[in-house]
C-alpha cells in the first residue's frame, strides 16, 4: 500500500496475487480497507493476469457494503471483461 495525493493506492497483485481466485481474498481485502481511517482507495490491478468470477463477485459484493470510495485502475484485457460483467450484475 502506498500514499498518492491523499489516496491510498493498493497494488492488489502485491497484496494478494497476480491470479485472483479465492473469494475470501477479496472479502479480506475490503475488510482490511474498511478498518483503515482513509476514505478513498485506488485498487491497482497492474500485473494481474487472471480473476475468477468468484473473486470478482466477492469483491463487488464487499465493495457495495463498504462506506469507502474504492476505484479500480489498470484492468488488463484479461481481467476487465469479468470485472465489468460482475459489476453490472451486483452494483446496479
OpenMM code with the backbone's topology and positions (N, CA, C; nanometers):
from openmm import Vec3, app, unit

residues = "UNK UNK UNK UNK UNK UNK UNK UNK UNK UNK UNK UNK UNK UNK UNK UNK UNK UNK UNK UNK UNK UNK UNK UNK UNK UNK UNK UNK UNK UNK UNK UNK UNK UNK UNK UNK UNK UNK UNK UNK UNK UNK UNK UNK UNK UNK UNK UNK UNK UNK UNK UNK UNK UNK UNK UNK UNK UNK UNK UNK UNK UNK UNK UNK UNK UNK UNK UNK UNK UNK UNK UNK UNK UNK UNK UNK UNK UNK UNK UNK UNK UNK UNK UNK UNK UNK UNK UNK UNK UNK UNK UNK".split()
positions = [
    Vec3(0.0850, -0.1178, 0.0000),
    Vec3(0.0000, 0.0000, 0.0000),
    Vec3(0.0887, 0.1230, 0.0000),
    Vec3(0.0462, 0.2235, -0.0752),
    Vec3(0.1237, 0.3466, -0.0795),
    Vec3(0.0305, 0.4663, -0.0873),
    Vec3(0.0810, 0.5802, -0.0409),
    Vec3(0.0032, 0.7033, -0.0443),
    Vec3(0.0293, 0.7737, -0.1761),
    Vec3(-0.0739, 0.8309, -0.2334),
    Vec3(-0.0594, 0.9072, -0.3546),
    Vec3(-0.1649, 1.0152, -0.3591),
    Vec3(-0.1256, 1.1421, -0.3412),
    Vec3(-0.2182, 1.2548, -0.3450),
    Vec3(-0.3403, 1.2329, -0.2560),
    Vec3(-0.3183, 1.1979, -0.1328),
    Vec3(-0.4210, 1.1763, -0.0300),
    Vec3(-0.5107, 1.0552, -0.0553),
    Vec3(-0.4781, 0.9756, -0.1546),
    Vec3(-0.5480, 0.8493, -0.1777),
    Vec3(-0.4534, 0.7362, -0.1420),
    Vec3(-0.5067, 0.6307, -0.0895),
    Vec3(-0.4252, 0.5137, -0.0619),
    Vec3(-0.4331, 0.4220, -0.1836),
    Vec3(-0.3193, 0.3918, -0.2431),
    Vec3(-0.3133, 0.3056, -0.3606),
    Vec3(-0.2696, 0.1668, -0.3155),
    Vec3(-0.3497, 0.0674, -0.3525),
    Vec3(-0.3214, -0.0704, -0.3146),
    Vec3(-0.2889, -0.1508, -0.4394),
    Vec3(-0.1678, -0.2031, -0.4444),
    Vec3(-0.1251, -0.2904, -0.5535),
    Vec3(-0.1779, -0.4303, -0.5215),
    Vec3(-0.2878, -0.4674, -0.5855),
    Vec3(-0.3553, -0.5918, -0.5499),
    Vec3(-0.2714, -0.7151, -0.5826),
    Vec3(-0.1874, -0.7080, -0.6851),
    Vec3(-0.1031, -0.8239, -0.7164),
    Vec3(0.0032, -0.8450, -0.6088),
    Vec3(0.0478, -0.7377, -0.5453),
    Vec3(0.1444, -0.7496, -0.4357),
    Vec3(0.0752, -0.7902, -0.3055),
    Vec3(-0.0452, -0.7399, -0.2841),
    Vec3(-0.1195, -0.7711, -0.1616),
    Vec3(-0.1741, -0.9135, -0.1611),
    Vec3(-0.2186, -0.9600, -0.2785),
    Vec3(-0.2825, -1.0925, -0.2852),
    Vec3(-0.2040, -1.1848, -0.3779),
    Vec3(-0.2137, -1.1585, -0.5093),
    Vec3(-0.1504, -1.2467, -0.6074),
    Vec3(-0.1761, -1.1899, -0.7456),
    Vec3(-0.1033, -1.2367, -0.8453),
    Vec3(-0.1274, -1.1967, -0.9841),
    Vec3(-0.2441, -1.2738, -1.0439),
    Vec3(-0.2842, -1.3801, -0.9775),
    Vec3(-0.4000, -1.4593, -1.0166),
    Vec3(-0.4996, -1.4534, -0.9009),
    Vec3(-0.6104, -1.3834, -0.9223),
    Vec3(-0.7079, -1.3603, -0.8155),
    Vec3(-0.8194, -1.4629, -0.8265),
    Vec3(-0.8187, -1.5595, -0.7370),
    Vec3(-0.9116, -1.6713, -0.7487),
    Vec3(-1.0065, -1.6874, -0.6313),
    Vec3(-0.9599, -1.6696, -0.5097),
    Vec3(-1.0392, -1.7033, -0.3912),
    Vec3(-1.1269, -1.5875, -0.3443),
    Vec3(-1.2543, -1.6165, -0.3215),
    Vec3(-1.3459, -1.5126, -0.2743),
    Vec3(-1.3052, -1.4600, -0.1376),
    Vec3(-1.2455, -1.5437, -0.0553),
    Vec3(-1.2034, -1.4979, 0.0780),
    Vec3(-1.0958, -1.3890, 0.0681),
    Vec3(-1.0107, -1.3967, -0.0330),
    Vec3(-0.9095, -1.2922, -0.0520),
    Vec3(-0.9744, -1.1578, -0.0832),
    Vec3(-1.0789, -1.1594, -0.1643),
    Vec3(-1.1500, -1.0355, -0.1977),
    Vec3(-1.2165, -0.9771, -0.0737),
    Vec3(-1.2855, -1.0620, -0.0003),
    Vec3(-1.3542, -1.0177, 0.1210),
    Vec3(-1.2552, -0.9644, 0.2235),
    Vec3(-1.1437, -1.0339, 0.2412),
    Vec3(-1.0421, -0.9900, 0.3376),
    Vec3(-0.9815, -0.8558, 0.2975),
    Vec3(-0.9615, -0.8336, 0.1679),
    Vec3(-0.9063, -0.7061, 0.1213),
    Vec3(-0.9998, -0.5907, 0.1569),
    Vec3(-1.1272, -0.6045, 0.1261),
    Vec3(-1.2226, -0.4975, 0.1564),
    Vec3(-1.2392, -0.4813, 0.3075),
    Vec3(-1.2366, -0.5897, 0.3819),
    Vec3(-1.2423, -0.5801, 0.5285),
    Vec3(-1.1240, -0.5007, 0.5820),
    Vec3(-1.0049, -0.5254, 0.5253),
    Vec3(-0.8846, -0.4522, 0.5665),
    Vec3(-0.8998, -0.3034, 0.5344),
    Vec3(-0.9528, -0.2730, 0.4172),
    Vec3(-0.9755, -0.1334, 0.3769),
    Vec3(-1.0738, -0.0662, 0.4734),
    Vec3(-1.1791, -0.1363, 0.5089),
    Vec3(-1.2807, -0.0794, 0.5981),
    Vec3(-1.2263, -0.0450, 0.7358),
    Vec3(-1.1202, -0.1107, 0.7780),
    Vec3(-1.0607, -0.0849, 0.9096),
    Vec3(-0.9648, 0.0338, 0.9088),
    Vec3(-0.9263, 0.0802, 0.7909),
    Vec3(-0.8344, 0.1933, 0.7806),
    Vec3(-0.9093, 0.3256, 0.7926),
    Vec3(-0.8382, 0.4285, 0.8360),
    Vec3(-0.9003, 0.5598, 0.8537),
    Vec3(-0.9256, 0.6318, 0.7225),
    Vec3(-0.8466, 0.6028, 0.6208),
    Vec3(-0.8624, 0.6687, 0.4915),
    Vec3(-1.0025, 0.6429, 0.4364),
    Vec3(-1.0518, 0.7360, 0.3551),
    Vec3(-1.1859, 0.7225, 0.2985),
    Vec3(-1.1840, 0.6830, 0.1509),
    Vec3(-1.0737, 0.7138, 0.0811),
    Vec3(-1.0660, 0.6860, -0.0622),
    Vec3(-0.9475, 0.5956, -0.0930),
    Vec3(-0.9745, 0.4977, -0.1786),
    Vec3(-0.8730, 0.3985, -0.2135),
    Vec3(-0.8736, 0.3736, -0.3630),
    Vec3(-0.7560, 0.3475, -0.4150),
    Vec3(-0.7419, 0.3031, -0.5534),
    Vec3(-0.6828, 0.1634, -0.5486),
    Vec3(-0.7520, 0.0699, -0.6124),
    Vec3(-0.7010, -0.0664, -0.6232),
    Vec3(-0.6357, -0.0777, -0.7603),
    Vec3(-0.5058, -0.0985, -0.7608),
    Vec3(-0.4285, -0.1069, -0.8843),
    Vec3(-0.4156, -0.2532, -0.9257),
    Vec3(-0.4748, -0.2865, -1.0389),
    Vec3(-0.4754, -0.4234, -1.0889),
    Vec3(-0.3605, -0.4517, -1.1861),
    Vec3(-0.2593, -0.3636, -1.1893),
    Vec3(-0.1462, -0.3902, -1.2788),
    Vec3(-0.0840, -0.5253, -1.2427),
    Vec3(-0.0396, -0.5949, -1.3411),
    Vec3(0.0243, -0.7267, -1.3261),
    Vec3(-0.0734, -0.8400, -1.2934),
    Vec3(-0.2021, -0.8113, -1.2765),
    Vec3(-0.2999, -0.9176, -1.2543),
    Vec3(-0.3371, -0.9744, -1.3909),
    Vec3(-0.3210, -1.1053, -1.4071),
    Vec3(-0.3471, -1.1667, -1.5371),
    Vec3(-0.4688, -1.2576, -1.5370),
    Vec3(-0.5262, -1.2840, -1.4187),
    Vec3(-0.6461, -1.3678, -1.4107),
    Vec3(-0.7301, -1.3270, -1.2907),
    Vec3(-0.8619, -1.3278, -1.3107),
    Vec3(-0.9544, -1.3070, -1.1995),
    Vec3(-1.0708, -1.4033, -1.2173),
    Vec3(-1.1015, -1.4771, -1.1141),
    Vec3(-1.2133, -1.5711, -1.1218),
    Vec3(-1.3443, -1.4959, -1.1012),
    Vec3(-1.4498, -1.5553, -1.1489),
    Vec3(-1.5823, -1.4964, -1.1282),
    Vec3(-1.6135, -1.4904, -0.9783),
    Vec3(-1.5731, -1.5927, -0.9056),
    Vec3(-1.5954, -1.5975, -0.7608),
    Vec3(-1.5271, -1.4815, -0.6906),
    Vec3(-1.4012, -1.4533, -0.7281),
    Vec3(-1.3297, -1.3407, -0.6685),
    Vec3(-1.4011, -1.2100, -0.7023),
    Vec3(-1.4343, -1.1921, -0.8296),
    Vec3(-1.4989, -1.0677, -0.8733),
    Vec3(-1.6323, -1.0467, -0.8014),
    Vec3(-1.7113, -1.1514, -0.7867),
    Vec3(-1.8395, -1.1401, -0.7164),
    Vec3(-1.8201, -1.1011, -0.5703),
    Vec3(-1.7259, -1.1646, -0.5040),
    Vec3(-1.6993, -1.1323, -0.3631),
    Vec3(-1.6441, -0.9903, -0.3498),
    Vec3(-1.5586, -0.9498, -0.4432),
    Vec3(-1.5006, -0.8150, -0.4422),
    Vec3(-1.6116, -0.7102, -0.4511),
    Vec3(-1.6978, -0.7235, -0.5513),
    Vec3(-1.8029, -0.6227, -0.5702),
    Vec3(-1.9101, -0.6293, -0.4621),
    Vec3(-1.9422, -0.7464, -0.4127),
    Vec3(-2.0394, -0.7574, -0.3031),
    Vec3(-1.9848, -0.6882, -0.1782),
    Vec3(-1.8570, -0.7084, -0.1478),
    Vec3(-1.7943, -0.6440, -0.0318),
    Vec3(-1.7804, -0.4939, -0.0542),
    Vec3(-1.7447, -0.4558, -0.1762),
    Vec3(-1.7307, -0.3132, -0.2099),
    Vec3(-1.8645, -0.2421, -0.1944),
    Vec3(-1.9714, -0.3057, -0.2364),
    Vec3(-2.1049, -0.2462, -0.2285),
    Vec3(-2.1446, -0.2189, -0.0833),
    Vec3(-2.1042, -0.3054, 0.0075),
    Vec3(-2.1366, -0.2891, 0.1504),
    Vec3(-2.0449, -0.1883, 0.2199),
    Vec3(-1.9347, -0.1544, 0.1574),
    Vec3(-1.8360, -0.0656, 0.2195),
    Vec3(-1.8786, 0.0810, 0.2109),
    Vec3(-1.8416, 0.1578, 0.3117),
    Vec3(-1.8649, 0.3025, 0.3124),
    Vec3(-1.7534, 0.3773, 0.2399),
    Vec3(-1.6460, 0.3082, 0.2104),
    Vec3(-1.5285, 0.3705, 0.1496),
    Vec3(-1.5493, 0.3907, -0.0003),
    Vec3(-1.4786, 0.4900, -0.0554),
    Vec3(-1.4783, 0.5108, -0.2004),
    Vec3(-1.3616, 0.4300, -0.2566),
    Vec3(-1.3934, 0.3290, -0.3371),
    Vec3(-1.2924, 0.2387, -0.3913),
    Vec3(-1.3010, 0.2412, -0.5431),
    Vec3(-1.1874, 0.2699, -0.6057),
    Vec3(-1.1789, 0.2794, -0.7512),
    Vec3(-1.0750, 0.1811, -0.8016),
    Vec3(-1.1021, 0.1214, -0.9168),
    Vec3(-1.0088, 0.0263, -0.9774),
    Vec3(-0.9363, 0.0938, -1.0948),
    Vec3(-0.8063, 0.0640, -1.1083),
    Vec3(-0.7290, 0.1126, -1.2226),
    Vec3(-0.6461, -0.0024, -1.2811),
    Vec3(-0.6004, 0.0180, -1.4035),
    Vec3(-0.5096, -0.0744, -1.4732),
    Vec3(-0.5647, -0.2159, -1.4867),
    Vec3(-0.6920, -0.2252, -1.5255),
    Vec3(-0.7505, -0.3566, -1.5520),
    Vec3(-0.7041, -0.4037, -1.6895),
    Vec3(-0.6422, -0.5201, -1.6944),
    Vec3(-0.5918, -0.5732, -1.8212),
    Vec3(-0.7071, -0.6230, -1.9080),
    Vec3(-0.6773, -0.6511, -2.0324),
    Vec3(-0.7782, -0.7053, -2.1244),
    Vec3(-0.8269, -0.8424, -2.0792),
    Vec3(-0.7490, -0.9118, -1.9985),
    Vec3(-0.7894, -1.0422, -1.9457),
    Vec3(-0.8831, -1.0284, -1.8259),
    Vec3(-0.8678, -0.9217, -1.7508),
    Vec3(-0.9417, -0.9023, -1.6258),
    Vec3(-1.0667, -0.8157, -1.6453),
    Vec3(-1.0568, -0.7144, -1.7285),
    Vec3(-1.1630, -0.6147, -1.7438),
    Vec3(-1.2997, -0.6735, -1.7797),
    Vec3(-1.3105, -0.7668, -1.8758),
    Vec3(-1.4436, -0.8189, -1.9102),
    Vec3(-1.5153, -0.8859, -1.7922),
    Vec3(-1.4427, -0.9617, -1.7131),
    Vec3(-1.5033, -1.0283, -1.5970),
    Vec3(-1.5474, -0.9253, -1.4936),
    Vec3(-1.4626, -0.8276, -1.4677),
    Vec3(-1.4965, -0.7244, -1.3697),
    Vec3(-1.6187, -0.6457, -1.4148),
    Vec3(-1.6245, -0.6097, -1.5423),
    Vec3(-1.7380, -0.5324, -1.5927),
    Vec3(-1.8678, -0.6125, -1.5845),
    Vec3(-1.8626, -0.7391, -1.6199),
    Vec3(-1.9818, -0.8239, -1.6172),
    Vec3(-2.0367, -0.8359, -1.4749),
    Vec3(-1.9494, -0.8652, -1.3815),
    Vec3(-1.9924, -0.8824, -1.2418),
    Vec3(-2.0370, -0.7498, -1.1821),
    Vec3(-1.9674, -0.6415, -1.2149),
    Vec3(-2.0060, -0.5099, -1.1632),
    Vec3(-2.1476, -0.4748, -1.2088),
    Vec3(-2.1790, -0.4999, -1.3340),
    Vec3(-2.3142, -0.4698, -1.3838),
    Vec3(-2.4191, -0.5507, -1.3089),
    Vec3(-2.3883, -0.6738, -1.2765),
    Vec3(-2.4837, -0.7595, -1.2061),
    Vec3(-2.5039, -0.7174, -1.0605),
    Vec3(-2.3952, -0.6805, -0.9932),
    Vec3(-2.4029, -0.6573, -0.8484),
    Vec3(-2.4141, -0.5121, -0.8050),
    Vec3(-2.3669, -0.4200, -0.8862),
    Vec3(-2.3606, -0.2812, -0.8410),
    Vec3(-2.4822, -0.1979, -0.8850),
    Vec3(-2.5633, -0.2493, -0.9740),
    Vec3(-2.6757, -0.1684, -1.0254),
    Vec3(-2.8082, -0.2284, -0.9868),
] * unit.nanometer
topology = app.Topology()
chain = topology.addChain("A")
for resn in residues:
    res = topology.addResidue(resn, chain)
    for name in ("N", "CA", "C"):
        topology.addAtom(name, app.Element.getBySymbol(name[0]), res)
